[in-house]
């Protein structure tokens, strides 16, 4: 008679073999995403968040603990699969795919989502500000804030560096 743990392990192995996925890595990514959600949910109520007048030292500890590892771990997990991908594709195909998968969403986000998010901050400073004028100034003069999508351009830079290292090796 099988235990529920054995059944769960067998089911996970079956799922992994059917979809060619590593269930442990999927769970690690899920855990990290939950840490990101927790981090961003409480950051407004920290001393350094400067968003809400009320803060709690416990949230400062949560932010300190999660901020110290989750993005580095995401970059590490992403990097695990770069070298095999480079080995299966030409450098041009790899870079083209990365520009489409990372560069295009980053540019779209910087031109659309981020100005909307930062406009709220501008309204706190200048209540009579017009969105169109703010957007134009942000795009032409700067600063060009990437906001919470900063990791996309960093990941793209890491991918380009990996291409150079792979080519040199």
SULPE-V431686 format. One record per run of one state. SS is the DSSP state (helix for helix, strand for strand, loop for the rest). FROM is the first residue (numbers start at 1). TO is the last residue. Records with the same first field share a line. If there is no record, write none. Layout:
BEGIN
SS: FROM-TO / FROM-TO
END
This chain:
BEGIN
loop: 1-3 / 20-22 / 46-56 / 68-69 / 80-81 / 89-90 / 112-112 / 126-130 / 141-146 / 169-169
helix: 4-19 / 23-45 / 57-67 / 70-79 / 82-88 / 91-111 / 113-125 / 131-140 / 147-168
END
